């Protein structure tokens, strides 16, 4: 890597991870907050209210934020 590449890489923000747990199988995953934000915006635009759910990669059940 060149010096400018290293400098630019150090300026990239790290993702904030949110712990999500599947309500069906119990699988736990850390999901970047920007992904949760995308789903929240999608839900808001479609008129859905409440907690964001994503699909579990293991069983396809709903995953919710661990509180």
C-alpha positions in Angstrom: 0.0 0.0 0.0 1.1 3.5 -0.6 1.2 6.2 2.1 -1.9 7.8 0.7 -3.8 4.5 0.6 -3.0 3.9 4.3 -4.0 7.4 5.2 -7.3 7.1 3.3 -8.0 3.7 4.9 -7.5 5.2 8.3 -10.2 7.8 7.6 -12.9 5.3 6.8 -15.4 5.0 9.7 -15.8 1.6 11.3 -19.3 0.2 11.4 -21.2 0.2 14.7 -22.5 -3.3 15.2 -26.0 -4.1 16.6 -26.6 -7.5 18.2 -29.6 -9.2 16.7 -31.2 -12.5 17.9 -33.5 -14.8 16.0 -36.8 -15.4 17.8 -37.2 -18.8 16.2 -33.8 -20.5 16.5 -31.9 -18.2 18.9 -29.1 -17.5 16.4 -27.2 -14.3 17.3 -25.5 -12.0 14.8 -23.8 -8.6 14.8 -25.4 -6.5 12.1 -24.0 -3.1 11.0 -26.2 -0.2 12.1 -26.5 1.2 8.6 -28.2 -2.0 7.5 -30.7 -1.6 10.3 -31.2 2.0 9.3 -32.0 0.9 5.7 -34.7 -1.5 6.9 -36.1 1.2 9.3 -36.4 3.7 6.4 -38.0 1.0 4.2 -40.5 0.2 7.0 -41.3 3.9 7.6 -41.9 4.5 3.9 -44.3 1.5 3.7 -46.2 2.6 6.8 -44.9 -0.1 9.2 -44.2 0.9 12.8 -42.3 -0.8 15.5 -39.1 -2.7 15.9 -37.0 -3.5 12.8 -36.9 -7.2 12.0 -34.4 -8.9 9.6 -34.3 -12.4 8.2 -32.2 -15.0 10.1 -29.6 -16.4 7.8 -29.9 -19.8 9.6 -33.6 -20.5 9.7 -35.2 -17.6 7.8 -37.1 -16.6 11.0 -37.3 -13.0 12.3 -34.3 -11.5 14.1 -34.8 -8.6 16.5 -32.4 -6.4 18.4 -31.1 -7.7 21.7 -31.9 -5.3 24.5 
